[in-house]
Amino acid sequence: MNYLAAGGGGEEGFHAPGIAEFWQPLVGNGAFALTRSMVVFAAVAIILTVVLLRVTKKLELVPSKGQFLVESGYSLVRNGLARDIIGADKFKPFLPLMFALFTVVLINNLMGIMPFINFPTFSRIGYAIVLTAIVYFTYHGVGIARLGLFGWLKSFCPPGLPAWVVPIVWIIEFLTYVVNRPLTMALRLFGNMFAGHLMIMVFVFGGEYLLFSTEGFLPVTGVLAYVFSLAIFLFEVIVQCLQAYVFVLLACVYIAGAVADEH
């Protein structure tokens, strides 16, 4: 990518990476283009399917490295999230979904640090919206199935409130459960992946420009920019793993509210 742009007087200057770098169509353009994020997401889905089928086809008492990694992730989701949050007697029907969400989000996030790929899929908001929609329809579907449509609508307002407060509380709770929760869930995942990847690009390409296209003391600042980009890179790895955990954590919390007896 060329981040040199013509400046005043015909001189070239640094053009900072922006939103356009996240589009990256490979074939075609517009709504029906085949983009880099689509290829990455499809490749991750295929690789995950093959790896999980292969690892779980023949489980061993002394696990291999692959089996150990899969079992560690599964144990984290099962025991550290689903069972503890949803409840020991209610979490099992939702465990496959929670594990699938965790692995999909985690591996796609880590694509942002993968050599020759360097693109976190969820830096495109459409993917975050789709996964959030799956969680959204799951916990609302469970609530409606348990309580019926009118019972579900009634559950947004706790009993025992004065009559004049009920409409206000119901509207606030309805907006929280139906609008705010999915909105913030999708934006949290997208925003962290987008901002982190953008910061890495700014410092890497900015450092490249300062190091090779400037004179005097400025090349030294280019080296510092590269060092700082490495620090951001390492921090981004932590954020990528944390966001996968937080996404599934929120999904478990919302489902736990839908299956709770007092809901």
Salt bridges, closest charged atoms under 4 A:
ASP261 OD1 - LYS90 NZ 3.18
